[in-house]
Amino acid sequence: MRIVAAIARRIRRHTLGPLPDDPARFTQLSCQLAINLSGRVALVTGASGELGRPIARTLGACGAKVAIHYHKPREAAHRLHVELADAGKPSCVVSGDVTDIVAVEQMRREIEASLGSVDIVVNNAVTWFEERPMFACWEEEVRPQIAAVRGIEFDDVRVDALGDLRLIRNSIIHEKGVLSSTDHAKLKKMASLLKPKEKITLTHDEMHKLFIAVKQAIAEIILSYTGDLPGAPDPSQIVDVAIQITRQRRT
């Protein structure tokens, strides 16, 4: 019901704008946090959105000068700018596509000219990517690249957890959610989570185990690029995966 209500609020907000009972409406700036950010410059990407606005308000209430970024909802960004100004909080508004390095550099220059060098970045902007089935990406992009890097045949690139997911997916789509005995016997990583000839249902703990298996599969894919380097972890020991892209800071 919460999801349905959130969707209804978004549709209503799109057509009528924020209403008095809308939790995303503009309210008086206040902050319960005792964090002193005086003199700091904070950039909030996607600051005109439902989550970005309270983040920007909170940073402003803690003393930070706030750079309000938006990509399309210009009016909401400027209303937030006025709100912060009325509360005596320095801010500026910048716009640009955060996936475009040229636009990002332009925003940096504008922020530095208005508020100073950025000390805090809240990467709140949502970047939409083309949605593709996991297995289509695996078959068409990832497996061929791994095969090329490793110098092996395409069919020799296999990850057991992804093979299990394929069987489970096919059962859900084509067999009304019932896993056959034949397909259950083919499972290599997730057989203990499912029963043959029964509807595919998972408890919270079983879903957690499935997610861990998928993350280990992702780790296995990543390690396939690096080879057997000294100190490389065993995929079975990995319970989480995080990828961070760093760039050298320009002076």
C-alpha positions in Angstrom: 0.0 0.0 0.0 2.9 2.4 0.7 4.2 1.9 -2.8 0.8 2.5 -4.3 0.4 5.7 -2.2 3.8 6.9 -3.2 2.9 6.4 -6.9 -0.4 8.2 -6.5 1.4 11.1 -4.8 3.9 11.3 -7.6 1.1 11.3 -10.3 -0.8 14.0 -8.4 2.3 16.1 -7.8 3.0 15.9 -11.6 -0.4 17.2 -12.5 -1.3 19.5 -9.6 1.9 20.3 -7.9 2.6 19.8 -4.1 -0.5 19.8 -2.0 -0.8 20.5 1.8 -0.7 16.8 2.7 2.2 16.0 0.5 5.3 14.9 2.5 7.5 16.4 -0.2 6.1 19.9 0.1 8.3 22.8 1.0 8.3 23.4 4.7 10.1 25.7 7.1 13.8 25.0 7.2 14.7 23.2 10.4 17.4 20.8 11.6 17.7 18.6 14.6 21.3 17.7 13.9 24.1 19.3 16.0 26.7 19.3 13.1 28.7 22.4 12.5 29.3 22.7 8.7 29.9 26.5 8.8 32.1 27.6 5.9 31.7 24.3 4.1 30.3 24.1 0.5 28.0 21.2 -0.2 26.8 20.1 -3.6 23.6 18.1 -3.6 23.0 16.5 -7.0 19.3 16.0 -7.8 18.5 18.5 -5.0 15.2 19.5 -6.5 13.8 15.9 -6.0 11.9 14.5 -3.1 15.0 13.3 -1.3 17.3 16.0 -2.5 15.3 18.8 -1.0 15.4 17.7 2.7 19.1 16.9 2.3 19.8 20.4 1.0 17.7 21.9 3.8 19.5 19.9 6.4 22.9 20.8 5.1 21.9 24.5 5.0 20.5 24.3 8.6 23.9 22.9 9.7 25.7 25.9 8.3 26.8 24.7 4.9 26.6 26.8 1.7 24.5 24.6 -0.6 24.8 24.2 -4.3 21.4 23.0 -5.6 21.8 20.9 -8.7 19.0 20.0 -11.0 18.8 18.5 -14.5 15.2 19.2 -15.5 12.9 20.4 -12.6 14.0 24.0 -12.7 11.2 25.5 -10.8 11.5 23.2 -7.8 15.3 24.0 -7.6 14.7 27.7 -7.7 11.9 27.5 -5.1 14.4 25.7 -2.8 17.0 28.4 -3.5 14.5 31.1 -2.4 13.6 29.1 0.6 17.2 28.8 1.8 17.8 32.5 1.0 14.7 33.4 3.2 16.2 31.4 6.0 19.6 33.3 5.6 21.4 30.3 4.1 23.8 30.9 1.2 23.1 28.8 -1.9 23.3 28.7 -5.6 21.6 26.8 -8.4 23.4 24.8 -11.0 22.1 22.6 -13.8 23.7 19.9 -15.9 23.9 16.2 -16.8 26.0 14.5 -14.2 27.0 11.8 -16.7 28.6 14.5 -19.0 32.1 15.4 -17.8 31.9 18.7 -19.7 28.7 19.7 -17.9 30.2 18.6 -14.6 33.2 20.8 -15.1 31.0 23.7 -15.9 29.0 23.2 -12.8 32.2 23.1 -10.7 33.3 26.4 -12.1 29.9 28.0 -11.4 29.8 26.7 -7.8 33.4 27.9 -7.1 32.6 31.3 -8.5 29.4 31.6 -6.3 30.2 29.7 -3.1 33.8 28.5 -3.2 35.4 25.1 -3.6 33.1 22.1 -2.9 33.9 20.3 0.3 30.9 17.9 0.4 29.2 16.0 -2.4 25.9 14.2 -1.9 25.5 12.1 -5.0 21.7 12.0 -4.9 20.9 12.3 -8.7 19.3 9.3 -10.3 20.8 8.2 -13.6 18.6 6.1 -15.7 20.1 3.3 -17.8 18.6 1.2 -20.5 17.0 -1.7 -18.7 18.1 -5.1 -20.2 17.6 -8.6 -18.9 20.5 -9.8 -16.9 21.0 -12.9 -19.0 21.0 -10.9 -22.3 23.8 -8.7 -20.9 25.6 -11.8 -19.7 25.3 -13.6 -23.0 25.9 -10.7 -25.4 28.5 -8.6 -23.6 30.1 -10.1 -20.5 30.8 -13.6 -21.6 32.3 -12.7 -24.9 34.6 -10.1 -23.3 35.8 -12.5 -20.6 36.4 -15.2 -23.3 38.5 -12.7 -25.3 40.5 -11.5 -22.4 41.2 -15.0 -21.1 41.8 -16.5 -24.6 39.2 -19.3 -24.2 36.1 -20.4 -25.9 32.8 -18.6 -25.3 31.1 -21.7 -23.9 33.9 -22.2 -21.4 32.9 -19.1 -19.5 30.4 -20.3 -17.0 29.2 -19.0 -13.6 27.1 -21.6 -11.7 24.9 -19.1 -9.9 23.9 -17.3 -13.1 23.1 -20.7 -14.6 20.9 -21.5 -11.6 19.1 -18.1 -12.0 18.4 -18.9 -15.6 16.7 -22.2 -14.6 14.7 -20.5 -11.9 13.7 -17.7 -14.3 12.6 -20.1 -17.0 10.5 -22.0 -14.5 8.8 -18.8 -13.3 8.1 -17.6 -16.8 7.3 -20.8 -18.7 6.3 -23.4 -16.0 4.0 -21.2 -13.8 6.6 -21.0 -11.1 7.1 -24.7 -10.6 10.6 -26.1 -10.7 10.7 -29.5 -12.4 12.8 -32.4 -11.0 15.0 -32.2 -14.1 15.8 -28.5 -13.6 16.2 -28.9 -9.9 18.9 -31.6 -10.5 20.8 -29.1 -12.7 21.1 -26.5 -9.9 24.6 -26.2 -8.7 24.4 -23.3 -6.1 20.8 -22.9 -5.1 19.4 -26.5 -4.9 19.1 -26.3 -1.2 16.9 -23.2 -1.4 14.2 -24.9 -3.6 12.3 -28.1 -3.8 11.5 -30.0 -7.0 7.9 -30.1 -8.3 6.9 -27.2 -6.0 6.1 -23.6 -6.5 9.2 -21.4 -6.2 8.8 -19.5 -2.9 11.6 -18.1 -0.8 11.8 -16.9 2.8 13.6 -13.8 3.8 16.7 -15.8 4.8 16.6 -17.8 1.6 16.4 -14.6 -0.4 19.4 -13.4 1.5 21.3 -16.5 0.6 20.3 -16.1 -3.1 21.6 -12.5 -3.1 24.9 -13.7 -1.6 25.2 -16.3 -4.3 24.6 -13.7 -7.0 27.2 -11.3 -5.4 29.7 -14.2 -5.3 28.9 -14.8 -9.0 29.6 -11.1 -9.8 32.9 -11.4 -7.8 33.8 -14.5 -9.8 33.1 -12.6 -13.1 35.3 -9.7 -11.9 38.1 -12.0 -10.9 37.9 -13.7 -14.2 39.4 -10.6 -15.7 42.3 -10.4 -13.3 43.4 -14.0 -13.5 45.0 -15.8 -10.5 46.7 -12.7 -9.1 48.5 -13.1 -5.7 46.2 -12.1 -2.8 43.0 -12.4 -4.9 40.1 -13.6 -2.7 38.1 -16.8 -3.4 34.7 -15.9 -4.7 33.1 -18.2 -2.1 34.5 -16.0 0.7 32.8 -12.8 -0.7 29.5 -11.8 0.8 29.3 -8.3 -0.7 30.5 -6.4 -3.8 31.1 -2.7 -4.2 32.7 -0.9 -7.1 34.2 2.5 -6.7 35.5 4.6 -9.6 38.0 7.2 -8.6 39.5 10.0 -10.6 42.6 12.0 -10.0 41.8 15.4 -8.5 42.6 18.3 -10.7 44.6 21.1 -9.3 
